[in-house]
Amino acid sequence: MDRQRLDKWLWHARVVKARTSAAALVESGHVRINGVREKSPGHAVKLGDVVTVALDNSVRVLKVAGFAERRGDATSARVLYDDLQAGRE
C-alpha cells in the first residue's frame, strides 16, 4: 500500500477518535497536506506527505511514515507518522 484516504489515515494514526470525525475535520477546512488546504476526506495521502491538523486549539504537524490496514493501539499508531513539532514546545 503506497497511499490511503486522508480520513482513514487520520483515524488509523489516532489523531481523531472516529472516522466520521476525521471526515468532518477535513471538510471544515482544518487539514492541510503539504501546505495546501484539503476539503475532500477521500484525498489520497502518500508516504512523505506533511499533514497539518488544527485540532482543539492546537496545531499538529505530522509527516506520513506508513499506513495500516486496521486501527491499532496507540503504540502501533505512533509508527504511522513522524511528529515534526516534537521538542519545539
RACORVEN-V83404 format. One record per residue. N is the residue number from 1. SS is DSSP state (2 for helix, 1 for strand, 0 for the rest). OMEGA is omega in whole degrees, -180 to 180 (none if undefined). Layout:
((N SS OMEGA) (N SS OMEGA))
//
This chain:
((1 0 -179) (2 0 175) (3 1 -178) (4 1 176) (5 1 -179) (6 2 -178) (7 2 180) (8 2 180) (9 2 178) (10 2 179) (11 2 179) (12 2 180) (13 0 178) (14 0 173) (15 0 177) (16 0 -177) (17 0 -178) (18 0 -180) (19 2 177) (20 2 176) (21 2 178) (22 2 180) (23 2 180) (24 2 179) (25 2 180) (26 2 -178) (27 2 -180) (28 0 174) (29 0 -178) (30 0 -178) (31 1 176) (32 1 175) (33 1 -177) (34 0 176) (35 0 -178) (36 1 -180) (37 1 -180) (38 0 -179) (39 0 180) (40 0 180) (41 0 -179) (42 0 179) (43 0 -178) (44 1 172) (45 1 180) (46 1 -180) (47 0 179) (48 0 177) (49 0 176) (50 1 -178) (51 1 178) (52 1 -176) (53 1 174) (54 1 -173) (55 1 176) (56 0 178) (57 0 176) (58 1 179) (59 1 177) (60 1 178) (61 1 -173) (62 1 176) (63 1 -178) (64 1 -178) (65 0 -180) (66 0 -180) (67 0 178) (68 0 176) (69 0 -178) (70 0 178) (71 0 -179) (72 0 178) (73 0 -176) (74 2 -180) (75 2 179) (76 2 178) (77 2 -176) (78 2 -179) (79 0 -179) (80 0 -178) (81 1 170) (82 1 179) (83 1 -176) (84 0 179) (85 0 -178) (86 0 179) (87 0 -179) (88 0 -174) (89 0 none))
//
